[in-house]
């Protein structure tokens, strides 16, 4: 990946800040998220690509998982929460933010995320709840 320009970083940080605000997250969350983003060049590239193109690059994989896999799983998982009246129903910015946040956490330790992806699903089958 090319060296991150200061202007690009500032623009992406401003977008991350807006996503956090729209998602109801505080400055502490934002700074932790951004620190992890800068420490993960592949995920940073995915984030920058999404910001520029409004589509996913899917070049970076962790344990054969892309950020889109995370987003799809989260959407399925959030369906169960939607059944219990979650704010995720109307907050796509928060869903996007948490897809990248989960992907960043997965970069540090993929096992817990992979386990949750296998075990926690939506309500698409009888007797889930």
N, C-alpha and C positions, 0 to 999 in steps of 0.2 A: 504494500500500500504506500502511496505517496505520503510525504511528510504533511501532516495536518497544518494548514495555514491558520494563522491567528484569526483571520476574518471568518473562515469556515467554522472554527471552534466557537467563536463568539455567536455566530448565527445558530449553530446547532445547540449551544447551551441555552440561548434564548428560547428556542423551540422546546427543549427539554423542560425549561422553567414553565412555559405555557402549558405543556402536557401535565406537569405536576399540579399546577394551579387548577386546571380543568378537572383533574382527577382527585382533587381534594387533598393533595399531599403537601407537606410543609417544606421549608428550606432545608432542614436537616436531611430529609429523604432525597431532595434534589441533589444536594452536594454528595451524598453517598452514592447515588445513582451515577452522577457525572464522573466521580472518581473511578468507579468501576468501569465506566464506558471508556475513559482515557487509558485504562490499564488493559483493555481488550481490543486491540487494533481490528480484528476481524469483525467483532460486533459493532464497533464504531463505524466501520465501513458499511455494514448493513443498515445501521441507523441513518447515516448520511445518505445512503442510496434511497432509502424510503422517503426521507425528507425531500430529496430532489425530484424523485420520480413518482412518488405515491404508489409505489409497488415494491414488492420484496425482491431482493437480489438472490437470496438463498444460497450464497456461496459458502458461508461459514456454517460448519456443522460441528456439533458436540455430541458424541456418542450417536452419530448418524441422525441427529435431530436438528432441524432448522428452526428459526424463529417462527416460521409459519406453522410448523408442527405444534409449537408451544401455544400460539394464538388459537389454533383450531381446538386443541385440548382445552384451553381455558374457556373458549366459547361453549364447548360441550359441558364442561364443569360448571360454568356460570349458569347454564340452563337450569341446573338443579337449584341454584341460588335464586334464579328468577322466579321459580315456582314458590319461593318464600319471599318474593317482593324485594329483590336486590336492586340497588341503584345501577348496576351494570347494564340493565336493560336499555338505559338511555345515555350511557357514557362510554362511547367508543374510544375516546381519547384515553380514558383510564384503562380500557382493555388493551390498547396498543402499548401504553406505558408499561403495564404489567407483563406483557409478552416479552418486551425487551428486558425488563427487570428480572424476570424469571430466567431468561436466557443468560444474562450476566451471572446470576447465582449458579446456574448450571455449569458455567465455565469454571467456577471455583470448585464445585463438587456435584457432578452429574447424578450420582446415585439416588439422593432423595427426590429429585425432580422426576427421574425416570420411574421410581417406585410410585409416586403420586399419579403420574400419567397412566400407569397400568391399573391402579386401584381406584382412583377417583374419576367417576364418569358422570355424565348428565342423567337425565331421567327418561331415557329412551327405551327403557325396558320395564315390564310389569314388576310390581312389588319392590321397587327401589327404596321407597320410603314407607 
